[in-house]
Amino acid sequence: KRLFNMALQEQLLSLEKKLTVLEVSGQLANMSTREVKQYLVASQTVSCSARGDLIDYYEQYIDRIANASTRGTHEHTLKKILAYDKGKLSFRDVDKAWLLGFERFLFSQHLDAKGRAIPGVRRLTPNGVNLHLRNLRTLFNDAVTYGVAEANWYPFKKFEIFFSTNTPPDFFFSYILLLIYF
């Protein structure tokens, strides 16, 4: 019982320190009660081993996602990251070159070593690739917000995610014909 109380006191002191840091930096005044709660909960749930470790933090991040569909897309992105980089990946390792390699991997994942299509493996569309990149960017934003990754490790300042439209070209051609002839 005494050890439990000591652990609780330690945790309370840690939370008070985090609140003080937010208050002194002026961030606390701009945060809602909900944002403060999310910040404190996330800072307590991130284990010391996950600090800087992208995979461990991503798994913890996914556990905090309430929406099942959103959780599923992030789980899918995590699988893609693990398929691309099987080593111990830290936030610091992810830079522009890594992102470009990951993007190339996602676009070519349906091809074998000789560049031939693998039967049964679908090709990702540009929007599918962008979804995984946006999920990774969301993870980085969260990690920076909660102090797991440093702001100077953020690779998306130098890497642009291009967006494509799903409107078929035939629509534009038909629309132009309508404008010309009617």
C-alpha positions as CSV (number, residue, x, y, z in Angstrom):
1,K,0.0,0.0,0.0
2,R,2.8,2.4,0.9
3,L,4.6,1.7,-2.5
4,F,1.4,2.3,-4.3
5,N,0.9,5.6,-2.6
6,M,4.5,6.6,-3.3
7,A,4.0,5.7,-7.0
8,L,0.8,7.8,-7.1
9,Q,2.6,10.8,-5.5
10,E,5.4,10.5,-8.0
11,Q,2.9,10.5,-10.9
12,L,1.1,13.5,-9.5
13,L,4.3,15.4,-9.1
14,S,5.2,14.6,-12.7
15,L,1.8,15.9,-13.9
16,E,2.2,19.0,-11.9
17,K,5.6,19.6,-13.4
18,K,4.2,19.2,-16.9
19,L,1.4,21.7,-16.1
20,T,3.9,24.2,-14.8
21,V,6.0,23.9,-17.9
22,L,2.9,24.5,-20.0
23,E,2.0,27.5,-17.9
24,V,5.4,29.1,-17.9
25,S,5.8,28.6,-21.7
26,G,2.4,30.3,-22.2
27,Q,0.9,27.2,-24.0
28,L,-1.5,26.5,-21.2
29,A,-3.5,29.7,-21.8
30,N,-4.2,28.6,-25.4
31,M,-5.2,25.0,-24.6
32,S,-8.7,23.8,-23.9
33,T,-9.4,21.5,-20.9
34,R,-9.7,18.6,-23.3
35,E,-6.3,19.4,-24.9
36,V,-4.7,19.6,-21.5
37,K,-6.2,16.3,-20.5
38,Q,-5.0,14.6,-23.8
39,Y,-1.5,16.1,-23.4
40,L,-1.2,14.8,-19.8
41,V,-2.7,11.4,-20.6
42,A,-0.4,10.9,-23.6
43,S,2.6,12.0,-21.6
44,Q,1.9,9.4,-19.0
45,T,1.1,6.6,-21.3
46,V,4.3,6.9,-23.4
47,S,6.8,4.6,-21.9
48,C,10.5,5.6,-21.6
49,S,11.4,3.0,-24.2
50,A,9.1,4.5,-26.7
51,R,10.8,8.0,-26.6
52,G,12.2,8.4,-30.0
53,D,11.1,4.9,-31.2
54,L,8.6,5.3,-34.0
55,I,7.2,1.8,-34.1
56,D,6.5,1.6,-30.3
57,Y,5.0,5.0,-30.2
58,Y,2.9,4.3,-33.3
59,E,1.4,1.2,-31.6
60,Q,0.6,3.3,-28.5
61,Y,-0.9,6.0,-30.7
62,I,-3.1,3.5,-32.5
63,D,-4.4,2.3,-29.1
64,R,-5.5,5.8,-28.3
65,I,-7.6,6.2,-31.5
66,A,-11.3,5.9,-30.7
67,N,-12.7,5.6,-34.2
68,A,-12.4,2.0,-35.5
69,S,-12.0,3.0,-39.2
70,T,-9.3,5.5,-38.4
71,R,-7.5,3.0,-36.2
72,G,-7.7,0.5,-39.1
73,T,-6.0,2.9,-41.6
74,H,-3.2,3.6,-39.1
75,E,-2.7,-0.1,-38.5
76,H,-2.4,-0.6,-42.2
77,T,0.1,2.2,-42.4
78,L,2.1,0.6,-39.6
79,K,2.2,-2.6,-41.6
80,K,3.5,-0.8,-44.6
81,I,6.2,0.9,-42.5
82,L,7.3,-2.5,-41.1
83,A,7.4,-4.0,-44.6
84,Y,9.6,-1.2,-45.8
85,D,11.9,-0.8,-42.8
86,K,12.4,-3.9,-40.8
87,G,15.0,-2.4,-38.4
88,K,14.5,-0.5,-35.2
89,L,13.2,2.8,-36.6
90,S,13.4,6.0,-34.6
91,F,11.8,9.4,-35.4
92,R,15.3,10.8,-36.0
93,D,15.8,8.2,-38.8
94,V,12.8,9.5,-40.8
95,D,14.1,12.3,-43.0
96,K,13.3,13.4,-46.6
97,A,15.4,10.6,-48.1
98,W,13.6,8.0,-46.0
99,L,10.2,9.5,-47.0
100,L,11.1,9.4,-50.7
101,G,12.2,5.8,-50.4
102,F,9.0,4.9,-48.5
103,E,6.9,6.6,-51.2
104,R,8.8,4.7,-54.0
105,F,8.2,1.5,-52.0
106,L,4.5,2.1,-51.8
107,F,4.2,2.9,-55.5
108,S,6.2,-0.2,-56.5
109,Q,5.0,-2.7,-53.8
110,H,3.0,-4.6,-56.4
111,L,6.1,-5.4,-58.5
112,D,8.7,-8.2,-58.1
113,A,12.5,-7.7,-58.3
114,K,12.3,-7.8,-62.2
115,G,9.6,-5.1,-62.3
116,R,6.8,-7.5,-63.2
117,A,3.4,-7.3,-61.5
118,I,2.9,-9.8,-58.7
119,P,-0.4,-11.7,-59.2
120,G,-3.0,-10.8,-56.5
121,V,-1.2,-7.7,-55.2
122,R,-3.0,-4.5,-56.0
123,R,-1.2,-1.4,-57.1
124,L,-1.7,1.5,-54.7
125,T,-3.2,4.7,-56.2
126,P,-1.5,8.0,-55.6
127,N,-4.3,8.8,-53.1
128,G,-3.6,5.5,-51.3
129,V,0.1,6.4,-51.1
130,N,-0.8,9.9,-49.9
131,L,-3.0,8.4,-47.2
132,H,-0.1,6.5,-45.7
133,L,2.1,9.6,-45.9
134,R,-0.6,11.7,-44.2
135,N,-1.0,9.1,-41.4
136,L,2.8,9.2,-40.8
137,R,2.7,13.0,-40.8
138,T,-0.2,12.9,-38.2
139,L,1.9,10.6,-36.1
140,F,4.9,13.0,-36.3
141,N,2.7,15.9,-35.3
142,D,1.4,14.0,-32.3
143,A,4.9,12.9,-31.3
144,V,6.2,16.4,-31.4
145,T,3.2,17.8,-29.5
146,Y,3.7,15.3,-26.7
147,G,7.5,15.6,-26.6
148,V,8.3,12.1,-27.9
149,A,10.1,13.5,-31.0
150,E,11.9,16.8,-31.3
151,A,10.6,19.5,-33.6
152,N,13.9,19.6,-35.5
153,W,13.4,15.9,-36.5
154,Y,10.1,16.8,-38.3
155,P,10.8,15.7,-42.0
156,F,7.6,17.1,-43.6
157,K,8.9,20.7,-43.8
158,K,11.2,19.5,-46.6
159,F,8.8,16.8,-48.1
160,E,5.7,17.7,-49.9
161,I,2.8,15.3,-50.2
162,F,1.2,15.8,-53.6
163,F,-2.5,15.4,-54.0
164,S,-4.2,14.0,-57.0
165,T,-7.8,14.3,-58.1
166,N,-10.0,11.3,-58.8
167,T,-12.0,13.1,-61.5
168,P,-11.7,11.2,-64.7
169,P,-10.3,13.0,-67.7
170,D,-13.4,12.1,-69.7
171,F,-15.5,14.4,-67.5
172,F,-13.3,17.4,-68.3
173,F,-13.5,16.6,-72.0
174,S,-17.3,16.3,-71.9
175,Y,-17.6,19.5,-70.0
176,I,-15.4,21.4,-72.5
177,L,-17.6,20.1,-75.3
178,L,-20.7,21.2,-73.6
179,L,-19.2,24.7,-73.2
180,I,-18.2,24.9,-76.8
181,Y,-21.3,23.6,-78.5
182,F,-24.1,24.8,-76.1
